[in-house]
Amino acid sequence: MSDTTNLASKMDVDEATIDEGLYSRQLYVLGHEAMKKMATSNVLVVGLQGLGAEIAKNVCLAGVKSVTLYDPDPVSLYDLSTQYFLREEDIGKPRAAAMLPRISELNAYVPVRNLGGKAGQEITVDLIKPFQVVVLCKASYKKQIEINDWTHQHGVHFIAAETRGLFGSVFNDFGPKFTCVDPTGEQPLTGMIVSVAKDEEGLVTCLDEARHGLEDGDFVTFTEIQGMEELNDCRPRKVSVKGPYTFAIGDTSSFGDYIRGGIFNQVKMPKILEFKSLRESLSASDFFITDFAKFERPATLHVGFQALSEYREQHGRLPRPRNVEDAKQFVALAKKLDSDADETILQELAYQAMGDISPITAVIGGFVAQEVLKACSSKFHPMVQHLYFDSLESLPSVLPTEDDCRPIGSRYDGQIAVFGKSFHEKITNHRQFLVGAGAIGCEMLKNWSMMGLATGPHATIHVTDLDTIEKSNLNRQFLFRAKDLGKFKSEVAAAAVADMNPALKGHILCKQEPVGHATENVFDDDFFSSLDGVTNALDNVTARVYMDQRCILYEKPLLESGTMGTKGNVQVIIPHLTESYSSSQDPPEKQALSCTVKNFPNAITHTIEWSRQEFDAMFVKPVESVNQYLSEPNYLENSLKYSGQQHDHVEQIVSYLVTNKPLTFEECIVWARLQFEEKFNNAIRQLLHSLPKDHLTSSGQPFWSGPKRAPDPLIFNSADPTHLAFIIAAANLHAYNYGLRGETDPLIFKKVADSVIVPEFSPKSGVTIQISENDPVNQDTTDPDDISGLIKKLPPPCSLVGYRLTPVEFEKDDDANHHIDFITAASNLRAMNYNIPIADRHATKQIAGKIIPAIATTTALVVGLVCLELYKIIDGKNKLEEYKNGFVNLALPFFGFSEPIAAEKKKFGDTEWTLWDRLEFKDDPTLREFVAWFKSNHSLDVSMVSQGVSMLWSSFTDKRKSAERLPMRFTRLVEHVSKKPVLPHVKHLLVEVMLMDEEGEDVEVPFVLVRI
């Protein structure tokens, strides 16, 4: 590009603004700079059958400058197999023109245009010149080479993509020199160091609290080193890893002697990639492997897709589904290109060439859309250079015949060409329960509508989601539009996919109940017996675990998936075959020690956690305590029995109800100013009084070293934006507690805050600081008479009948409620205390709100993988190796597949069992019959029986109770012990038993089910 073009592009980036409300989750994936660069890129998508539509949809949602469509060919009924923007009434219209109105609704910030053209007219070089990225879908290799020759020479990014049945291919060419500014997208690593060797190797040793995580070839800089100051803010130095806590940085022999301290910071270095043109790469290929179990397959598919293009040139059509003669001619063409190519795979490619199925479209479309975003933003590593993907495992166990695959004049002909009519009928009669209608749920329903799932006469899709639609959903939950804000997700999503495929009308039942113990009367035995399987589209582990337990109980297959930014996973759970979701767990998230957060923060995550705790301590907990005092008889008397900080607890209630109760908003500002002084000045001075900066440990080492950073108190300055931001947020939240009207004019806050007379601080002696996690927390030793004196200051609750304060309910997504503003300001002020680099509001919001980053591309791809596994479930496959769990990271990019783990086999006596087995008792047996059954059938003694939280019987139950309970039937027994009736919808009881064998050893058995 010319200098003028580069300057104009830079100006566009600088001026681009991003709607954080719409793109909030995606911003945590891409960042502001990448989003701004995307907002200057014009993307052209050529070929608008299902694949082109999927790519255009995902790119449009992501927020490029514009999306332009080119496909003047007429819509056919066949297109409706995967093209969800088209309807039957569009048949005969130009594809681009027909889909334009619907795709234009996706993102108000991204104009979508139709490039026009006449039917049969292919794209030309002249038409692609205004675009920064060109995507060709299902174009001939001749056309791909023609267009790519020009783009390669002129700095235009080029992608070609194609799907054929269960096969897909992608080719990338981002030019001779493409700069990738951030190959991984991961947060730069940082860590504390304890030594740097002064020699030719320059060995750096890190604090042994955490591994450094660096890899050979990474680059780092340093700050805060004492002694070897030459390293502070040096140019990035290349790392050679020596161990989990050590790495070398090269010659340091001429530097000063290292004394102490220091922090390393990883530096993301740009990576220059050299792409070949398609013409060059056809003979010398770089294959990106999507499945390492199919390592040899890309070479076969590389010639196979070329041969398909050649076959179409020669015959004017593709090979017919399952036609042996067409396949034979096709294989011969491919063998001319590579005589070693696998004939079985080539034959299957020929059989499926006319096929078009939604899951493969979703996988390839999601992947390609992310590559488009990489081209636009330079963020994340592009795929180099050819990708080939297949899911032949999804074919039915009994392969279809040619007759079974003939088109029937149906919108499903693309799917029938792959699976045949017989298997398609199984799909239409399959019944699923979709739990969640958010990002994954929307994509799932879209795919199911294209597949015709549950469109049969007696089939139903159940979908439940209690959430309503918010603005941030619109960026990745593509079934929703701005007009749907505030409506229930399940209802809008169901209506949207029924519009895509009218055959679904009446076959989707929507609910707004969450799944859980409280709704087992809704999702009961009859409900689960009507299902063939469950698909989770959830965003929390608790609900996932619960649904996993229900699927085990009712022996239903479960499809589990999730995404986090560019990462996604798929897990298949099959009854009596695989382990369950709950069989394995992710390692718990590492938590900062409480003493670190309270007194010795060294990272911004520590100060954000502290500020989140302060939010509750200032605006939630004391307010709730006041309300409890006013509403609960004997509240103080009862709470003081269990409170470790009795004086502080009572003093807090007195403060919020009496001494610091504001009557005007100005008093809230005064309160906020005094809170600033207490938290960022007085508390720090008290800490330094107890532990001075020159304090030494018992071994004579400086106390303030390593992870302990010596703090400094802050002097309030109303001209400092962060200081004032704290006052504004704290005052408004305090006013909210008391029902006072807030204010946002900075001049008012400055005027009042500067007029506050701050009491002189005098540090206390004898205060114990918790230095390590095992140290005791300072206990309240206040004289009981002092507490009594405080209580006397409180007005009796009867004098304030009906008076209540309003606790703040933390809500991260309302930018006007001051919640994130407070946490950001408080966190950054504390970071200033400890000389920790501060974080902006956006980063703080993610950490404090525990926001999971999300982008539509990953969701589309992951859901496509889920649906490929759903085909296998519908077919009833029963071999472990036929299923695939998957993990993807589109940033790298990376695909990883593995067989699901088999359910663990256990044994008691001669009986082998897994988590899917159960011991089942029918007809509501008596407790005596229950106990006797274990003895007579398995020689096991029952030592305890319980149900839920109720212990029904044990071997040490006294004789009178045993005599009373043993004759009882289980229903009566449970009601008798729990003092609660068994609800009418309950058809069974899950019973826990403790058993012993004849040697007195405990025995584990499957779970016990008692039918009542």
Buried (B, 14 or more C-beta within 10 A) or exposed (E): EEEEEEEEBEEBBEEBEBBBEBBBBBBBBBBBBBBBBBBBBBBBBBBBBBBBBBBBBBBBBBBBBBBBBBBBBBBBBBBBBBBBBBBEEBBEBBBBBBBBEBBBBBBEBBEBBBBEBEEEEBBEEEBBEEBBBBBBBBBBBEBBBBBBBBBBEEBBBBBBBBBBBBBBBBBBBBBBEBEBBBBBBBEEBBBBBBBBBBEEBBBBBBBEEBEBBBEEEBBBBBBEBBBBBEBBEBEBBBBBBBEEBBBBBEEBEEBBEBEBBBBBBBBBBEEEBEBBBBBBBBEEBEBBBBBEEBEEBBBBBBBBBBBBBBBBEEEEEBBBBBBEEBBEBBBEBBBEBBEEBBEEBBBBBBBBBBBBBBBBBBBBBBBBBBBBBBBBBBBBBBBBBBBBBBBBBBBBEEBBEBEBBBBEEBBBBBBBBBBBBBBBBBBBBBBBBBBBBBBBBBBBBBBBBBBBBBBBEEBBBBBBBBBBBBBBBBBBBBBBBEEBBEBBBBBBBBBBBBBBBEBBEEBBEBBBBBBEEEBBEEBBBEBBEEBBBBBBBBBEEEBBBBBBBBBBBBEBBBBBBBBBBBBBBBBBBBBEBBBBBBBEEEEEEEEBBEBBBBBBBBBBBBBBBBBBBBBBEBBBBBBEBBBBBBBEEEBBEEBBEEBEBBBEBBBBBBBBBEEBBBEEBBBBBBBBBBBBBBBBBBBBBBBBBBBEEEEEEEEEEBBBBBBBBBBBBBEBEBEBEBBBBBBBBBBBBBBBBBEBEBBEEBEBBBEBBEEBEEEEBEEEEEEEBBBEEEEEEEEEEBEEEEBEEBBEBBEEBEEBEEEEBEBBEBEBBEBEBBBBBBBBBBBBBBBBBBEBEBBEBBBBBBBBBEBBBBBBBBBBBBBBBBBBBBBBBBBEBEEBEBBBBBBBBBBBBBBBBEBBBEBEEBEBEEEEBBBBBBBEBEEBBBBBBBBBBBEEEBEBBBBBBBBBEBEBBBEEBEEEEBEEBBEBBBBBBBBEBBEEEBEEEBEBBEBEBBBBBEEEEEBEBBBBBBBB
